[in-house]
Amino acid sequence: PELAVLISYVKGDLKELLNDSCFTSDAYVAKEVFNVFPSRLNKKFGEQISQHQLHSEIVATQVANDMVNHMGISFVERLHTSTGANATSIA
């Protein structure tokens, strides 16, 4: 249970760092919003999903979750320490 709480905090903090319009509006990264919704909804409401008021938050959440799930909770901190790069550059 303690590890789940730690993972949750790391994902939340990383999401806040990534929730930057320059990052979340990048054409490649912005496609992450479509991973949240079923393909039927993406096909029918793709334009509305792209312009949703929570678009940036959804994209940042997806990227943060993927990074932590695949690379671990200390990945961003390790790369930041060794390279000086910020979270958006690492993502």
N, CA, C and O of each residue as an XYZ file, in Angstrom:
364
protein
N       0.811     -1.214      0.000
C       0.000      0.000      0.000
C       0.853      1.276      0.000
O       0.497      2.253     -0.660
N       1.978      1.278      0.735
C       2.823      2.471      0.792
C       3.427      2.770     -0.569
O       3.543      3.932     -0.957
N       3.813      1.726     -1.294
C       4.393      1.927     -2.622
C       3.360      2.513     -3.576
O       3.693      3.368     -4.396
N       2.128      2.069     -3.482
C       1.064      2.603     -4.339
C       0.866      4.090     -4.080
O       0.634      4.855     -5.016
N       0.954      4.503     -2.834
C       0.813      5.920     -2.493
C       1.979      6.708     -3.068
O       1.781      7.789     -3.622
N       3.179      6.187     -2.945
C       4.367      6.844     -3.489
C       4.264      6.978     -5.010
O       4.543      8.042     -5.564
N       3.868      5.915     -5.671
C       3.702      5.945     -7.128
C       2.682      7.004     -7.520
O       2.887      7.752     -8.475
N       1.590      7.062     -6.782
C       0.539      8.039     -7.053
C       1.063      9.468     -6.928
O       0.771     10.314     -7.774
N       1.826      9.737     -5.886
C       2.396     11.079     -5.699
C       3.382     11.427     -6.808
O       3.376     12.550     -7.313
N       4.222     10.483     -7.186
C       5.198     10.737     -8.255
C       4.472     11.037     -9.562
O       4.833     11.976    -10.271
N       3.452     10.247     -9.883
C       2.683     10.490    -11.107
C       2.014     11.860    -11.064
O       2.027     12.585    -12.059
N       1.435     12.220     -9.931
C       0.771     13.509     -9.797
C       1.728     14.673     -9.950
O       1.422     15.651    -10.632
N       2.887     14.571     -9.316
C       3.893     15.634     -9.429
C       4.415     15.758    -10.855
O       4.585     16.864    -11.368
N       4.665     14.623    -11.487
C       5.158     14.632    -12.858
C       4.100     15.210    -13.797
O       4.428     15.974    -14.704
N       2.847     14.853    -13.587
C       1.763     15.411    -14.405
C       1.746     16.923    -14.324
O       1.585     17.596    -15.342
N       1.909     17.463    -13.134
C       1.925     18.925    -12.971
C       3.098     19.555    -13.717
O       2.956     20.630    -14.299
N       4.238     18.902    -13.704
C       5.405     19.423    -14.420
C       5.205     19.368    -15.938
O       5.685     20.236    -16.668
N       4.494     18.341    -16.399
C       4.289     18.158    -17.837
C       3.110     18.955    -18.375
O       2.981     19.125    -19.588
N       2.254     19.442    -17.493
C       1.059     20.161    -17.924
C       1.431     21.580    -18.347
O       1.066     22.567    -17.706
N       2.156     21.637    -19.430
C       2.640     22.891    -19.999
C       2.142     22.929    -21.441
O       2.323     21.964    -22.182
N       1.528     24.014    -21.836
C       0.918     24.070    -23.160
C       1.927     23.823    -24.283
O       1.570     23.264    -25.320
N       3.161     24.226    -24.091
C       4.180     23.969    -25.122
C       4.409     22.472    -25.294
O       4.653     21.999    -26.404
N       4.332     21.738    -24.209
C       4.534     20.288    -24.255
C       3.282     19.570    -24.734
O       3.340     18.770    -25.667
N       2.146     19.854    -24.096
C       0.925     19.093    -24.377
C       0.295     19.440    -25.723
O      -0.541     18.683    -26.217
N       0.673     20.559    -26.324
C       0.122     20.901    -27.633
C       1.009     20.424    -28.785
O       0.638     20.564    -29.950
N       2.163     19.870    -28.467
C       3.016     19.286    -29.497
C       2.214     18.197    -30.218
O       1.584     17.356    -29.577
N       2.243     18.222    -31.548
C       1.406     17.314    -32.341
C       1.607     15.839    -31.982
O       0.641     15.080    -31.903
N       2.849     15.441    -31.765
C       3.121     14.034    -31.442
C       2.595     13.674    -30.057
O       1.950     12.640    -29.884
N       2.864     14.509    -29.092
C       2.470     14.247    -27.708
C       0.955     14.362    -27.543
O       0.353     13.591    -26.796
N       0.346     15.309    -28.229
C      -1.092     15.564    -28.087
C      -1.938     14.354    -28.461
O      -3.076     14.236    -28.007
N      -1.405     13.460    -29.275
C      -2.152     12.256    -29.665
C      -2.442     11.344    -28.478
O      -3.319     10.484    -28.558
N      -1.718     11.522    -27.385
C      -1.939     10.700    -26.196
C      -3.363     10.825    -25.667
O      -3.863      9.906    -25.018
N      -4.022     11.951    -25.937
C      -5.391     12.147    -25.450
C      -6.320     11.061    -25.994
O      -7.300     10.705    -25.339
N      -6.031     10.541    -27.163
C      -6.899      9.548    -27.782
C      -6.746      8.156    -27.169
O      -7.565      7.277    -27.436
N      -5.714      7.943    -26.355
C      -5.541      6.656    -25.687
C      -6.498      6.479    -24.514
O      -6.669      5.371    -24.006
N      -7.115      7.565    -24.090
C      -8.013      7.531    -22.941
C      -9.400      7.038    -23.331
O     -10.084      6.376    -22.549
N      -9.802      7.373    -24.553
C     -11.161      7.106    -24.983
C     -11.224      5.891    -25.905
O     -10.259      5.597    -26.611
N     -12.354      5.186    -25.901
C     -12.531      4.062    -26.833
C     -12.470      4.546    -28.281
O     -12.822      5.688    -28.574
N     -12.024      3.678    -29.179
C     -11.848      4.068    -30.579
C     -13.140      4.569    -31.214
O     -13.100      5.457    -32.066
N     -14.273      4.022    -30.820
C     -15.551      4.501    -31.357
C     -15.782      5.976    -31.049
O     -16.238      6.741    -31.898
N     -15.459      6.356    -29.818
C     -15.608      7.768    -29.447
C     -14.587      8.639    -30.167
O     -14.893      9.760    -30.573
N     -13.375      8.121    -30.323
C     -12.344      8.877    -31.042
C     -12.773      9.161    -32.475
O     -12.581     10.265    -32.984
N     -13.357      8.150    -33.122
C     -13.793      8.324    -34.512
C     -14.940      9.316    -34.607
O     -14.965     10.169    -35.494
N     -15.884      9.200    -33.694
C     -17.082     10.031    -33.768
C     -16.848     11.459    -33.263
O     -17.417     12.410    -33.799
N     -16.008     11.606    -32.229
C     -15.830     12.904    -31.579
C     -14.371     13.362    -31.549
O     -13.975     14.101    -30.648
N     -13.587     12.939    -32.505
C     -12.159     13.264    -32.520
C     -11.859     14.748    -32.408
O     -10.974     15.152    -31.655
N     -12.587     15.551    -33.149
C     -12.369     17.001    -33.119
C     -12.692     17.585    -31.747
O     -11.948     18.416    -31.226
N     -13.805     17.144    -31.170
C     -14.191     17.644    -29.850
C     -13.198     17.202    -28.774
O     -12.900     17.960    -27.851
N     -12.692     15.983    -28.894
C     -11.697     15.495    -27.930
C     -10.429     16.337    -28.031
O      -9.834     16.688    -27.012
N     -10.014     16.663    -29.253
C      -8.808     17.472    -29.452
C      -8.933     18.854    -28.834
O      -7.938     19.448    -28.418
N     -10.159     19.365    -28.776
C     -10.377     20.717    -28.282
C     -10.975     20.751    -26.880
O     -11.394     21.808    -26.408
N     -11.015     19.617    -26.222
C     -11.607     19.538    -24.883
C     -10.866     20.459    -23.918
O      -9.649     20.619    -24.012
N     -11.602     21.060    -22.997
C     -10.984     22.009    -22.059
C      -9.953     21.353    -21.144
O      -9.087     22.041    -20.603
N     -10.030     20.052    -20.965
C      -9.051     19.340    -20.129
C      -7.996     18.612    -20.964
O      -7.306     17.727    -20.459
N      -7.872     18.979    -22.225
C      -6.930     18.314    -23.127
C      -5.519     18.263    -22.550
O      -4.903     17.198    -22.516
N      -5.008     19.394    -22.100
C      -3.637     19.436    -21.568
C      -3.472     18.521    -20.367
O      -2.479     17.800    -20.264
N      -4.436     18.547    -19.459
C      -4.358     17.711    -18.260
C      -4.414     16.227    -18.609
O      -3.708     15.416    -18.010
N      -5.256     15.874    -19.581
C      -5.367     14.471    -19.992
C      -4.056     14.003    -20.614
O      -3.565     12.921    -20.292
N      -3.492     14.806    -21.496
C      -2.224     14.448    -22.143
C      -1.112     14.316    -21.103
O      -0.362     13.341    -21.112
N      -1.010     15.291    -20.217
C       0.034     15.252    -19.186
C      -0.122     14.033    -18.285
O       0.868     13.403    -17.911
N      -1.351     13.703    -17.939
C      -1.611     12.528    -17.093
C      -1.200     11.250    -17.808
O      -0.554     10.387    -17.214
N      -1.569     11.121    -19.077
C      -1.217      9.924    -19.841
C       0.294      9.748    -19.943
O       0.813      8.653    -19.729
N       0.992     10.823    -20.269
C       2.453     10.741    -20.429
C       3.112     10.430    -19.083
O       4.009      9.591    -19.011
N       2.676     11.095    -18.030
C       3.241     10.839    -16.698
C       3.018      9.387    -16.281
O       3.938      8.728    -15.798
N       1.806      8.896    -16.468
C       1.507      7.511    -16.104
C       2.368      6.530    -16.900
O       2.917      5.584    -16.336
N       2.484      6.754    -18.206
C       3.299      5.865    -19.037
C       4.765      5.883    -18.620
O       5.410      4.837    -18.546
N       5.287      7.081    -18.348
C       6.693      7.179    -17.956
C       6.955      6.434    -16.651
O       7.916      5.670    -16.553
N       6.107      6.653    -15.653
C       6.310      5.996    -14.356
C       6.071      4.492    -14.475
O       6.823      3.700    -13.907
N       5.036      4.095    -15.204
C       4.735      2.670    -15.349
C       5.833      1.905    -16.078
O       6.126      0.759    -15.736
N       6.443      2.535    -17.083
C       7.447      1.831    -17.884
C       8.888      2.052    -17.431
O       9.740      1.184    -17.619
N       9.161      3.228    -16.826
C      10.544      3.547    -16.489
C      10.822      3.577    -14.988
O      11.981      3.576    -14.574
N       9.778      3.603    -14.179
C       9.966      3.597    -12.730
C       9.817      4.974    -12.113
O       9.834      5.992    -12.805
N       9.669      4.984    -10.786
C       9.368      6.235    -10.093
C      10.559      7.185     -9.993
O      10.370      8.376     -9.742
N      11.756      6.696    -10.181
C      12.925      7.575    -10.053
C      13.542      7.960    -11.398
O      14.566      8.643    -11.433
N      12.940      7.538    -12.486
C      13.498      7.775    -13.825
C      13.752      9.258    -14.114
O      14.860      9.638    -14.493
N      12.741     10.078    -13.938
C      12.884     11.500    -14.262
C      13.927     12.151    -13.363
O      14.748     12.939    -13.832
N      13.897     11.829    -12.088
C      14.865     12.413    -11.153
C      16.295     11.992    -11.498
O      17.210     12.814    -11.450
N      16.491     10.714    -11.845
C      17.825     10.239    -12.226
C      18.345     10.968    -13.462
O      19.497     11.402    -13.497
N      17.483     11.100    -14.479
C      17.918     11.792    -15.694
C      18.141     13.279    -15.445
O      19.073     13.871    -15.989
N      17.295     13.873    -14.633
C      17.483     15.285    -14.305
C      18.820     15.495    -13.593
O      19.555     16.431    -13.905
N      19.126     14.630    -12.649
C      20.378     14.733    -11.898
C      21.590     14.535    -12.800
O      22.585     15.248    -12.667
N      21.515     13.575    -13.715
C      22.678     13.282    -14.540
C      22.824     14.212    -15.751
O      23.936     14.409    -16.241
N      21.710     14.787    -16.240
C      21.796     15.606    -17.438
C      21.408     17.070    -17.235
O      21.776     17.930    -18.036
N      20.668     17.350    -16.167
C      20.179     18.702    -15.927
C      18.923     19.036    -16.715
O      18.402     20.147    -16.607
N      18.429     18.090    -17.506
C      17.233     18.317    -18.320
C      15.995     18.408    -17.446
O      15.917     17.766    -16.399
N      15.019     19.215    -17.883
C      13.766     19.305    -17.130
C      12.832     18.157    -17.533
O      13.121     17.397    -18.457
N      11.714     18.051    -16.823
C      10.789     16.930    -17.028
C      10.233     16.886    -18.451
O      10.105     15.809    -19.032
N       9.903     18.043    -19.011
C       9.346     18.034    -20.361
C      10.387     17.597    -21.391
O      10.048     16.915    -22.359
N      11.617     17.972    -21.198
C      12.678     17.526    -22.110
C      12.907     16.023    -21.976
O      13.143     15.334    -22.968
N      12.838     15.527    -20.764
C      13.013     14.089    -20.531
C      11.869     13.320    -21.164
O      12.083     12.275    -21.779
N      10.660     13.829    -21.015
C       9.489     13.150    -21.600
C       9.607     13.136    -23.103
O       8.727     12.613    -23.787
